[in-house]
Amino acid sequence: MPENDLHVTGTLVWYYYICQREVWLMARHLVPDQDNPNIDLGRFIGENTYQRDKKEITVGHIKLDVLRKEKGQLVIGEVKKSSKYEKSAMMQLAFYLLELKERGVEAVGELLFPKEKKKIRVELNDGLIADIEKAKKDILRIIYQDVPQAPKKIVFCRNCAYAEFCWS
């Protein structure tokens, strides 16, 4: 894989905290089963919630779900179908906030779980920045491997759109 094709994205950060095998697959553009009902539900939620906010804003190689100003402050929202993946979602959002900060844009984040009517505020701090920097290095290490890690059964496999790829 050519080096200039490699970069860390929010999606890779998301998968890093769920399944590192998926990081390798995603980085190589091996697309998960698009007929998976969880993918359809995620698209539906993304398209049909937070109608008043600006949505799907692309900045460099990141795509922000929701963008708005609140009391003079820029708020970046990351929309997810379930808080079951809260840690992963928080790290993805922290990655976006750090990418914006490196471009001179100060913002705060909100994890948005519309089905649960739940919102969680996320602000960058030294600990989150260190975690993201460490994850970015490890993601690049994973991407550079010639083959993916062997599949291992985890709690998230049951609903995974890559299940057929890993377990058939």
C-alpha positions as CSV (number, residue, x, y, z in Angstrom):
1,M,0.0,0.0,0.0
2,P,1.6,3.4,-1.0
3,E,2.5,5.5,2.0
4,N,0.6,8.6,0.7
5,D,-2.6,6.6,0.8
6,L,-2.3,6.0,4.5
7,H,-3.8,8.4,7.0
8,V,-5.8,8.0,10.1
9,T,-9.5,8.9,9.9
10,G,-12.3,9.2,12.4
11,T,-13.8,5.9,11.2
12,L,-10.5,4.1,11.8
13,V,-10.3,5.6,15.3
14,W,-13.9,4.4,15.9
15,Y,-13.0,0.8,14.8
16,Y,-9.7,0.8,16.7
17,Y,-11.6,0.9,19.9
18,I,-14.0,-1.9,18.8
19,C,-12.0,-4.3,16.6
20,Q,-8.5,-3.7,15.3
21,R,-9.0,-6.2,12.5
22,E,-11.6,-3.9,11.2
23,V,-9.1,-1.1,11.1
24,W,-6.9,-3.1,8.7
25,L,-9.9,-4.0,6.5
26,M,-11.3,-0.5,6.4
27,A,-7.9,1.0,5.6
28,R,-7.7,-1.2,2.6
29,H,-11.2,-0.2,1.5
30,L,-12.6,-3.7,2.0
31,V,-16.2,-2.5,2.4
32,P,-18.4,-4.3,5.0
33,D,-21.7,-5.9,4.0
34,Q,-23.8,-2.9,2.9
35,D,-27.0,-4.9,3.3
36,N,-26.4,-5.2,7.0
37,P,-29.4,-3.8,8.9
38,N,-27.2,-2.0,11.4
39,I,-25.5,0.0,8.5
40,D,-29.0,0.9,7.2
41,L,-30.2,2.0,10.6
42,G,-27.1,4.1,11.1
43,R,-27.7,5.9,7.8
44,F,-31.3,6.4,8.6
45,I,-30.5,8.0,12.0
46,G,-27.8,10.2,10.4
47,E,-30.1,11.4,7.6
48,N,-33.3,12.0,9.7
49,T,-32.0,13.5,13.0
50,Y,-30.8,17.0,13.9
51,Q,-32.5,18.5,10.9
52,R,-31.8,22.1,12.0
53,D,-28.0,21.7,12.3
54,K,-25.5,21.7,9.5
55,K,-24.7,18.1,8.7
56,E,-21.9,16.1,7.1
57,I,-19.3,18.8,6.8
58,T,-16.0,17.6,5.4
59,V,-12.7,19.2,6.6
60,G,-9.6,17.7,5.1
61,H,-10.0,13.9,5.6
62,I,-12.6,14.1,8.4
63,K,-16.4,14.2,8.1
64,L,-18.3,15.9,10.9
65,D,-21.9,14.7,11.5
66,V,-23.3,17.9,13.0
67,L,-22.0,21.4,13.3
68,R,-23.5,24.3,15.1
69,K,-22.7,27.4,17.1
70,E,-24.0,27.5,20.7
71,K,-23.4,30.6,22.8
72,G,-20.6,31.7,20.5
73,Q,-18.9,28.4,20.7
74,L,-18.4,25.9,17.9
75,V,-20.0,22.5,18.7
76,I,-19.2,19.4,16.8
77,G,-21.7,16.6,17.1
78,E,-21.1,12.9,16.5
79,V,-24.4,11.0,15.9
80,K,-24.5,7.3,16.9
81,K,-27.3,4.8,17.1
82,S,-26.4,3.5,20.5
83,S,-24.3,4.4,23.6
84,K,-23.1,0.8,23.6
85,Y,-20.0,2.1,21.8
86,E,-19.6,5.2,23.9
87,K,-15.9,4.9,24.4
88,S,-15.3,4.4,20.7
89,A,-17.5,7.3,19.8
90,M,-15.9,9.5,22.4
91,M,-12.4,8.8,21.0
92,Q,-13.6,9.4,17.4
93,L,-15.0,12.8,18.4
94,A,-11.8,13.6,20.4
95,F,-9.9,12.8,17.2
96,Y,-12.1,15.3,15.2
97,L,-11.6,18.0,17.9
98,L,-7.8,17.5,17.9
99,E,-7.7,17.6,14.1
100,L,-9.7,20.9,14.2
101,K,-7.4,22.3,17.0
102,E,-4.4,21.5,14.9
103,R,-6.0,23.7,12.1
104,G,-6.5,26.5,14.6
105,V,-10.2,25.8,15.2
106,E,-11.3,25.6,18.8
107,A,-14.5,23.5,19.4
108,V,-16.2,21.3,21.9
109,G,-18.0,18.1,21.1
110,E,-21.2,16.3,21.8
111,L,-21.9,12.6,21.4
112,L,-25.5,12.4,20.3
113,F,-27.6,9.3,20.7
114,P,-31.0,10.3,19.3
115,K,-32.7,6.9,19.9
116,E,-31.8,7.2,23.6
117,K,-32.4,11.0,23.8
118,K,-28.9,11.2,25.3
119,K,-26.1,13.8,24.9
120,I,-22.6,13.7,26.3
121,R,-20.3,16.7,26.2
122,V,-16.7,16.0,25.1
123,E,-13.9,18.5,25.6
124,L,-10.2,17.9,24.7
125,N,-7.8,17.6,27.6
126,D,-4.2,16.4,27.9
127,G,-5.3,12.9,28.7
128,L,-7.6,12.6,25.7
129,I,-4.9,14.1,23.4
130,A,-2.3,11.6,24.6
131,D,-4.8,8.7,24.1
132,I,-5.6,9.9,20.6
133,E,-1.9,10.4,19.7
134,K,-1.1,6.9,20.9
135,A,-4.1,5.4,19.0
136,K,-3.0,7.2,15.8
137,K,0.4,5.6,16.0
138,D,-1.0,2.2,16.7
139,I,-3.5,2.5,13.8
140,L,-0.7,3.3,11.4
141,R,1.2,0.2,12.8
142,I,-1.9,-1.9,12.1
143,I,-2.4,-0.5,8.6
144,Y,1.2,-1.2,7.6
145,Q,0.9,-4.9,8.4
146,D,0.8,-7.1,5.4
147,V,-2.1,-9.2,6.7
148,P,-4.8,-8.4,9.2
149,Q,-4.8,-9.9,12.7
150,A,-6.5,-13.2,12.9
151,P,-10.2,-12.9,13.8
152,K,-11.1,-13.3,17.5
153,K,-14.6,-13.5,18.8
154,I,-15.6,-10.5,20.8
155,V,-19.0,-9.2,22.0
156,F,-19.3,-6.9,18.9
157,C,-19.0,-9.8,16.3
158,R,-22.7,-10.6,16.6
159,N,-23.9,-7.5,14.8
160,C,-20.7,-6.8,12.7
161,A,-21.1,-6.1,9.0
162,Y,-17.7,-7.9,8.5
163,A,-18.9,-11.1,10.2
164,E,-19.1,-13.1,7.0
165,F,-15.6,-12.0,6.0
166,C,-14.2,-13.1,9.3
167,W,-16.2,-16.2,10.1
168,S,-17.0,-18.0,6.8
